[in-house]
Amino acid sequence: MNLASIIDSHPDGACALVSRGRHTTYAELREQVASLRGALISMGLQPGDRLALACGNNWYFAVSWLAALGAGLVAVPMNPAAPAPEMQRQLALVGARALLVTPAAARAAGGLDRSALPELEFFIETAGLDVASAVCLDDLMTHPPVPVVERDTDDLAVLIFTSGTSGEARAAMLTHGNLLANLEQIQQSEGRRQDPDDVSLGVLPMFHIFGLNVVLGLSLFAGSRVVLVERFDPSSAAEAIERHGVTVVAGAPPMWAAWASLPGLRPDAFATVRIASSGAAKLPVETAQLFEDRFAVRITEGYGLTETAPVVTTATGATAPWGSIGAPLPDMEVRLVDIDGHDVLVGDAGELWVRGPNVFPGYWQDPVATAEVFAADGWFRTGDVGVVDDDGYLYLVDRVKDIIIVSGFNVYPAEVEGVLADHPAVASCAVVGVAHPYSGEAVKAFVVLEPGRSADEDEVVAWCADRLARYKCPDKVMFVDELPVAPSGKMMRRALR
């Protein structure tokens, strides 16, 4: 088997992708992917080698993703807007042999220290990089096609970056079997199944598992089409929905909030949409109600994690109340447990533990972190706290971990604190999440300066922006004389919040 084969059985003339105004049929997509697959193999890339993809939501990403899988490579999607230091760390962590770059990531790629990346042999680019090993992607598309490389269900397909409570970047390993299992689970879920005549809006970033597997993967699996959008703007996205007759929209809460409050949209702006789902962060009930009142479309929530490929539960097609994340997908087991690992009673809060064929095998070359998140018998500890009602519907109520969720993206305080601590004027620091009307949460930093040193807020924010993706950077910096610390020495984040 190979996940890349999900495009093989669909009609030749059916449209698969719409990108930058260009329509690509399934027949064309198969030819393009086969040629690029052959080119990657001819470059000497072997099954299991890591190919990093630093490009936005466009045709380049979709074809490269499928070609990498089909060649037996492990794809490594990266944020194309990430600064060079973050990209450098991620490439080094996975030992990437090749990096595909489009213009959005050209600046960061140009700033990489090649001497610190000995395994990085090839740049595949569309951005005109001035490096000796650069290969033009368009030239590779003329290579003779080759068959798909056979893989086992437990062979790695993709590495998706996340972070631990230590702040160090780590990559979640997802296999061909994990990704395919979640697609099959979604298609078996009542009300969430996607049909060949559906049209999906592909605006969620593909370097995030939600956009990668739920939007792009599910569309290609179902034989439908996906309209790829490289940057979210509420007005232009609403126009694209109407112009292309979009029927399926998967989004994060900030998207729905932007549409719900956008002046000038007609009441029938989303008339073609039959599935509107929200994930990656908790959707405020007020946002869902306002959207339904304006456009007569109900947004349903789901829940998932990078480590579960990603969907665990969905409320789509169910009669779940407002605020519920629904019920587990088929072949998905969910428990709510107390601190001792015992199942809690209905109505009591407990940590969500999950088990199923879509649950990842662990973190790349990090057995310690892997062991920390798995309990006995393969149960994955999500770190999220929920309750279940008498009808079996789940609700999220808290987080065990100190994750900050900004526009659907996970930000780990320790990672930001590590960057802040490197500033020469910073003696100590702490980072927390605070409520934000558009992004759900924002990053707020508390900083204690070294005696005799000075720094202002703009300087500290700029320091972070040069080293972290924008969504991880503090929106606000507070300078304080000391930080609240418990007798044990642990930072009291709750006091800062």
C-alpha positions in Angstrom: 0.0 0.0 0.0 0.9 3.7 -0.3 -1.2 6.7 0.7 -0.3 8.3 -2.5 -2.5 5.8 -4.3 -5.6 7.5 -3.1 -5.8 9.5 -6.3 -5.5 6.4 -8.6 -9.2 5.3 -9.0 -10.9 8.6 -9.7 -12.3 9.6 -13.2 -9.7 11.2 -15.5 -11.7 14.3 -16.2 -12.8 15.1 -12.7 -11.2 18.2 -11.2 -8.8 17.5 -8.3 -7.2 20.9 -7.6 -7.9 24.6 -8.2 -4.7 26.6 -7.5 -3.9 30.2 -8.7 -6.8 30.0 -11.2 -5.6 26.8 -12.7 -7.7 23.6 -12.7 -5.9 20.2 -12.5 -7.8 17.0 -13.4 -7.1 13.7 -11.7 -5.5 12.4 -14.9 -3.2 15.4 -15.0 -2.4 15.1 -11.3 -1.5 11.5 -11.7 0.9 12.3 -14.6 2.5 15.2 -12.8 3.0 13.2 -9.6 4.4 10.2 -11.4 7.0 12.4 -13.2 8.1 14.2 -10.0 8.2 10.9 -8.2 10.6 9.6 -10.9 12.7 12.7 -10.6 13.0 12.4 -6.9 14.1 8.7 -7.2 16.6 9.6 -10.0 18.2 12.2 -7.6 19.2 9.3 -5.4 16.6 9.8 -2.7 15.8 6.5 -1.0 12.7 5.3 0.8 12.8 6.7 4.3 14.7 9.8 3.4 13.2 13.1 4.6 12.0 15.7 2.1 11.1 19.0 3.6 8.3 21.0 2.0 8.4 24.8 2.6 5.6 26.1 0.5 2.1 27.5 0.9 -1.3 26.0 -0.1 -0.8 25.7 -3.8 -0.3 23.2 -6.6 3.4 22.9 -5.8 2.6 21.5 -2.4 -0.1 19.1 -3.4 2.0 17.5 -6.2 5.2 17.4 -4.1 3.4 15.9 -1.1 2.0 13.0 -3.3 5.3 12.5 -5.1 7.2 12.3 -1.9 4.8 9.7 -0.5 4.8 7.7 -3.7 8.6 7.6 -3.8 8.6 6.2 -0.3 10.1 9.3 1.2 9.0 10.9 4.5 7.5 14.3 3.9 8.3 17.1 6.3 5.8 20.0 5.8 7.2 23.3 7.2 5.8 26.7 7.8 7.0 28.8 4.7 6.8 31.9 6.8 9.2 30.5 9.5 12.4 32.5 10.1 15.7 30.9 9.2 16.7 29.9 12.7 13.4 27.9 13.2 13.7 26.3 9.8 17.4 25.5 10.6 16.4 23.7 13.8 13.7 21.7 12.2 15.8 20.6 9.2 18.6 19.5 11.5 16.3 17.6 13.8 14.9 15.4 11.0 18.1 15.2 9.0 16.4 16.3 5.8 18.2 15.3 2.6 16.2 17.7 0.4 14.2 20.9 0.8 11.5 22.1 -1.6 11.2 25.8 -1.5 8.7 28.2 -3.1 9.0 32.0 -3.0 7.3 32.4 0.4 10.1 30.6 2.1 13.0 31.8 -0.1 14.3 34.4 2.3 14.5 31.9 5.2 16.1 29.2 3.0 18.7 31.7 1.8 19.7 32.3 5.4 20.4 28.7 6.3 23.8 27.7 7.5 24.6 24.9 5.1 27.7 23.8 7.1 25.4 22.9 10.0 23.1 20.8 7.7 25.4 18.2 6.3 22.6 15.8 5.3 20.8 18.5 3.2 22.0 17.7 -0.3 19.4 19.2 -2.6 17.3 22.4 -2.9 14.3 21.9 -5.1 13.1 25.4 -5.8 10.7 27.7 -7.7 12.2 30.8 -6.1 15.5 31.3 -7.9 17.8 30.5 -4.9 21.4 31.2 -5.5 22.8 27.9 -4.1 25.0 25.4 -5.9 22.7 22.4 -5.3 19.5 24.1 -6.4 17.3 22.2 -8.9 14.3 23.8 -10.6 11.0 22.0 -9.9 9.6 22.6 -13.3 12.6 20.8 -14.9 11.9 17.8 -12.7 8.3 17.6 -14.0 9.6 16.3 -17.4 11.2 13.2 -15.9 9.8 9.8 -17.1 7.2 8.5 -14.7 7.9 5.6 -12.4 5.5 3.4 -10.4 4.6 4.0 -6.8 7.0 2.5 -4.2 5.2 -0.1 -2.1 5.1 0.7 1.6 3.8 -1.1 4.7 1.1 0.5 6.8 3.5 1.2 9.6 6.1 2.9 7.4 6.5 6.6 8.1 4.7 9.0 5.7 5.1 12.4 7.4 6.8 14.2 10.3 4.7 17.1 11.7 6.4 19.5 14.0 5.0 20.1 17.5 6.7 21.0 20.7 7.0 19.6 24.2 6.7 21.2 27.6 10.5 21.4 27.6 10.2 23.8 24.6 12.3 21.7 22.4 10.9 21.1 18.9 9.9 17.6 18.2 8.4 15.8 15.2 5.3 13.6 15.5 5.6 10.5 13.3 2.6 9.5 11.3 2.5 6.4 9.2 0.8 5.6 5.9 -1.6 3.5 8.0 -2.3 6.3 10.5 -3.3 8.8 7.8 -5.3 6.4 5.7 -7.2 5.1 8.8 -8.3 8.6 9.8 -9.6 9.2 6.3 -11.6 6.0 6.4 -12.9 6.8 9.9 -14.1 10.3 8.7 -15.8 8.8 5.7 -17.6 6.2 7.9 -18.9 9.0 10.2 -22.5 9.9 9.7 -22.8 13.4 8.3 -19.1 14.0 7.7 -18.6 11.8 4.7 -17.3 13.7 1.6 -18.7 12.9 -1.9 -17.0 13.2 -5.3 -19.1 16.2 -6.2 -18.0 18.1 -3.1 -15.8 21.2 -3.3 -13.6 21.9 -0.3 -12.0 25.2 0.7 -8.3 24.6 1.2 -7.3 27.6 3.3 -6.1 25.8 6.4 -2.3 25.6 6.2 -1.0 22.3 4.8 1.9 22.2 7.2 -0.7 21.7 9.9 -2.2 18.2 10.1 -5.8 19.6 10.0 -5.2 21.2 6.6 -3.0 18.3 5.3 -5.2 15.3 6.0 -8.7 16.6 6.8 -8.8 19.1 3.9 -6.3 18.0 1.2 -6.2 14.3 2.1 -9.9 13.8 2.5 -10.7 15.6 -0.8 -8.3 13.5 -2.8 -9.5 10.3 -1.0 -13.1 11.1 -1.9 -12.3 12.1 -5.5 -13.6 15.6 -5.0 -11.9 18.9 -5.7 -10.1 21.3 -3.3 -9.7 25.0 -3.9 -6.3 25.9 -2.6 -6.0 29.3 -0.9 -2.5 30.5 0.1 -3.5 33.3 2.5 -6.8 33.8 4.4 -8.6 37.0 3.8 -12.3 36.8 4.9 -13.6 38.9 2.0 -11.7 37.0 -0.8 -12.3 33.7 0.9 -16.1 34.3 0.9 -15.9 35.3 -2.8 -14.0 32.0 -3.5 -16.7 30.0 -1.7 -19.4 31.6 -3.9 -17.4 31.5 -7.2 -16.4 27.9 -6.9 -19.6 26.6 -5.2 -17.7 25.4 -2.2 -19.7 22.8 -0.2 -17.2 21.9 2.6 -15.4 24.4 4.8 -13.1 23.2 7.6 -11.7 26.1 9.6 -10.3 27.3 12.8 -12.3 29.6 15.2 -10.6 32.9 14.0 -11.9 32.2 10.5 -15.4 31.8 11.6 -15.2 34.8 13.9 -13.9 36.9 11.0 -16.8 35.9 8.7 -19.4 36.3 11.4 -18.4 39.9 12.0 -17.5 40.9 8.5 -19.7 43.8 7.2 -21.3 43.5 3.8 -21.7 39.8 3.4 -25.1 38.8 2.0 -27.2 36.3 4.0 -26.7 33.7 1.2 -22.9 34.1 1.1 -22.5 30.5 2.3 -25.6 29.0 0.7 -23.6 26.3 -1.1 -21.9 25.1 2.1 -23.3 21.8 3.5 -20.5 21.0 6.0 -19.0 23.7 8.1 -16.7 22.3 10.7 -14.4 23.9 13.3 -11.3 22.5 15.0 -7.8 23.2 16.3 -9.1 25.3 19.2 -12.4 25.7 21.1 -15.1 27.6 19.1 -16.9 30.2 21.2 -20.6 29.4 21.3 -21.3 33.1 20.6 -19.4 32.9 17.3 -21.3 29.8 16.2 -24.6 31.3 17.1 -23.8 34.6 15.3 -22.7 32.8 12.2 -25.8 30.7 12.1 -28.1 33.7 12.7 -26.5 35.6 9.8 -26.0 32.8 7.2 -28.3 29.9 8.3 -25.3 27.5 8.4 -24.5 25.6 11.5 -20.9 25.2 12.5 -20.1 21.9 14.2 -17.0 21.3 16.3 -14.6 18.4 16.3 -11.5 17.5 18.3 -8.2 16.1 17.3 -4.4 16.3 17.7 -1.4 16.1 15.4 -0.7 12.7 17.1 -4.0 11.3 16.0 -3.8 12.2 12.3 -5.8 14.2 13.5 -9.6 13.7 14.1 -10.8 11.9 17.3 -14.4 13.2 17.6 -16.9 15.1 15.5 -20.3 16.7 16.1 -21.1 16.9 12.3 -24.2 15.0 11.5 -25.2 14.6 15.1 -27.6 16.5 17.4 -24.8 17.6 19.8 -25.5 20.7 21.9 -23.6 23.9 21.4 -20.1 23.7 22.7 -19.8 19.9 22.3 -17.0 18.3 20.3 -19.4 15.5 19.5 -18.7 11.8 19.8 -15.7 9.6 18.8 -15.2 8.5 15.2 -15.7 4.8 14.3 -12.8 2.6 15.5 -11.8 5.3 18.0 -11.8 4.5 21.7 -11.9 7.4 24.2 -11.6 7.3 28.0 -11.8 10.1 30.6 -9.5 9.2 33.5 -8.6 10.8 36.8 -5.0 11.4 38.1 -4.6 7.8 39.0 -5.7 6.5 35.6 -9.2 5.4 36.7 -12.3 6.1 34.6 -14.3 9.0 35.9 -18.1 9.0 36.3 -20.4 10.6 33.7 -20.4 14.4 34.3 -17.0 14.4 36.1 -13.9 15.9 34.5 -11.1 13.7 33.4 -8.1 13.6 31.0 -8.9 12.3 27.5 -7.1 9.1 26.7 -7.5 7.8 23.1 -6.7 4.6 21.2 -7.2 3.7 17.6 -5.5 2.9 14.3 -4.9 6.6 13.6 -2.8 7.2 16.8 0.9 7.9 16.0 3.7 5.5 17.0 5.7 8.3 18.7 8.1 11.3 18.3 11.0 11.2 15.9 14.1 9.9 17.7 12.7 10.8 21.1 11.8 7.7 23.1 11.6 9.6 26.4 8.9 12.0 25.1 7.1 9.1 23.5 7.0 7.1 26.7 5.6 10.1 28.6 2.5 10.3 26.4 1.6 6.6 26.3 -0.1 4.7 29.1 -0.5 1.0 29.3 -2.1 -0.9 26.5 -1.5 1.8 23.9 -3.6 4.6 25.4 -2.4 8.0 24.3 -2.6 10.7 26.9 -3.9 13.8 25.1 -3.3 16.3 28.0 -6.8 17.7 27.5 -9.5 17.5 30.1 -13.1 16.9 29.2 -16.5 15.7 30.4 -19.2 13.6 28.8 -22.9 14.1 29.2 -25.7 11.5 29.6 -26.1 11.3 25.8 -22.4 10.5 25.2 -21.4 13.9 23.9 -18.0 15.2 24.9 -17.0 18.7 26.0 -13.5 20.2 26.5 -13.1 22.0 29.8 -9.4 22.5 30.4 -5.9 21.6 29.5 -3.4 19.6 31.5 -0.5 21.1 29.5 0.4 24.8 29.3 -0.4 25.0 25.6 -1.4 28.4 24.2 -3.6 28.1 21.1 -3.2 31.0 18.7 -5.4 30.9 15.6 -5.5 27.2 15.9 -1.8 26.7 16.3 -0.2 25.3 19.4 2.4 27.5 21.1 4.4 26.0 24.0 5.5 28.6 26.6 8.8 26.9 27.2 9.8 27.4 23.5 9.1 31.1 23.6 10.7 31.4 27.0 13.9 29.8 25.7 14.2 32.4 23.0 13.4 35.3 25.4 16.1 34.0 27.8 18.7 34.3 25.1 18.2 38.0 25.0 21.2 39.6 26.7 19.1 41.9 28.8 16.7 39.3 30.1 17.4 37.7 33.5 14.2 35.6 33.7 10.9 35.3 31.9 7.6 33.6 31.7 4.9 33.2 29.0 1.2 32.7 29.3 -1.8 32.7 27.0 -4.4 35.5 27.3 -7.8 35.8 25.7 -7.9 37.5 22.3 -11.0 38.5 20.3 -9.7 37.3 16.9 -7.1 34.6 17.5 -8.7 33.0 20.5 -5.6 33.4 22.6 -2.5 35.6 22.4 1.0 35.2 23.8 1.9 37.5 26.7 5.4 37.6 28.2 6.5 38.7 31.6 10.2 39.7 31.7 12.7 40.5 34.5 15.7 42.5 33.2 19.3 42.0 34.3 20.5 44.6 36.8 21.7 47.6 34.9 20.4 46.5 31.5 17.5 48.0 29.6 15.2 46.9 26.8 11.8 48.0 25.5 8.8 46.1 24.4 9.4 46.5 20.6 13.0 45.3 21.0 11.9 42.2 22.8 9.1 41.4 20.3 11.5 42.0 17.4 14.1 39.6 19.0 11.4 36.9 19.0 10.2 37.6 15.5 13.7 37.0 14.1 13.8 33.5 15.7 10.2 32.2 15.9 7.2 32.0 13.6 5.0 35.1 14.0 2.1 33.3 15.8 4.6 32.3 18.5 5.8 35.8 19.2 4.5 37.8 22.2 1.8 40.3 21.4 2.5 42.0 24.8 5.6 42.2 27.0 5.3 43.2 30.7 8.4 44.2 32.6 8.2 43.1 36.2 10.6 43.0 39.2 10.0 39.3 39.9 8.0 36.3 38.8 5.7 34.2 41.0 7.4 30.9 42.0 6.0 28.1 44.2 8.1 26.8 47.1 9.0 23.8 44.8 10.6 26.3 42.4 8.0 25.8 39.7 6.7 28.8 37.8 3.1 29.7 38.9 1.6 30.5 35.5 -1.9 30.6 37.0 -0.9 33.6 39.1 0.4 35.4 36.0 -2.8 34.8 34.1 
